[in-house]
Amino acid sequence: MKYIQGSGVRNHLLIVTVVMIFLTSMQMIVPVSAEESITVFCYRDSRSLGNVVVFDVLNAAAACNNLYYDCKGQCIGCFNDYDYIDYVCVDRSGRTFLR
């Protein structure tokens, strides 16, 4: 009976340890804060599906395709760059172009 009770405590300690290691590793991978966020508008076939907030514009298309089911891997992410008259868009490969 003591072996069964002891194994339950060990299992709980093992689970807590795994969770702590996971949280620590995520903290090292994900930056705590970014300098500036930007709103990206998601388009597929010239139709707007919505927007997402990203911290790196090169991830704009990937964020759109991950968030919106209707994208089906075909969305581009566009954002307003004040240096240009029109929106700057980013495709899945990270190439930028004017909309």
WOJO-V45488 format. One record per residue. RES is the residue in one letter. SS is DSSP state (2 for helix, 1 for strand, 0 for the rest). D_FIRST is the distance of its C-alpha to the first C-alpha in Angstrom with 1 decimal. Layout:
<<RES/SS/D_FIRST> <RES/SS/D_FIRST>>
This chain:
<<M/0/0.0> <K/2/3.8> <Y/2/5.4> <I/2/5.3> <Q/2/6.5> <G/2/8.7> <S/2/10.2> <G/2/11.3> <V/2/13.1> <R/2/14.6> <N/2/15.8> <H/2/17.5> <L/2/19.1> <L/2/20.3> <I/2/21.8> <V/2/23.5> <T/2/24.8> <V/2/26.3> <V/2/27.9> <M/2/29.4> <I/2/30.8> <F/2/32.3> <L/2/33.9> <T/2/35.3> <S/2/36.8> <M/2/38.3> <Q/2/39.9> <M/2/41.5> <I/2/42.8> <V/0/44.1> <P/0/46.8> <V/0/46.1> <S/0/49.6> <A/0/52.7> <E/0/56.2> <E/0/57.5> <S/0/56.4> <I/1/58.8> <T/1/59.0> <V/1/59.4> <F/1/60.9> <C/1/59.6> <Y/1/62.2> <R/1/62.3> <D/0/65.7> <S/0/67.4> <R/1/65.1> <S/1/63.0> <L/1/59.4> <G/1/58.3> <N/1/57.5> <V/1/54.7> <V/1/54.5> <V/1/54.1> <F/0/54.4> <D/0/56.1> <V/2/58.9> <L/2/58.2> <N/2/55.0> <A/2/56.9> <A/2/57.1> <A/2/53.5> <A/2/52.3> <C/2/54.5> <N/2/53.3> <N/2/49.6> <L/2/50.1> <Y/0/52.5> <Y/2/51.8> <D/2/55.5> <C/2/56.2> <K/0/54.7> <G/0/55.3> <Q/0/59.0> <C/0/59.1> <I/1/60.9> <G/1/60.3> <C/1/63.4> <F/1/63.9> <N/1/67.0> <D/0/68.3> <Y/0/71.0> <D/0/72.9> <Y/0/73.7> <I/0/75.3> <D/0/72.8> <Y/1/69.0> <V/1/67.5> <C/1/65.1> <V/1/62.4> <D/0/61.4> <R/0/58.2> <S/0/59.4> <G/0/60.2> <R/0/64.0> <T/1/65.8> <F/1/68.9> <L/1/71.0> <R/0/70.5>>
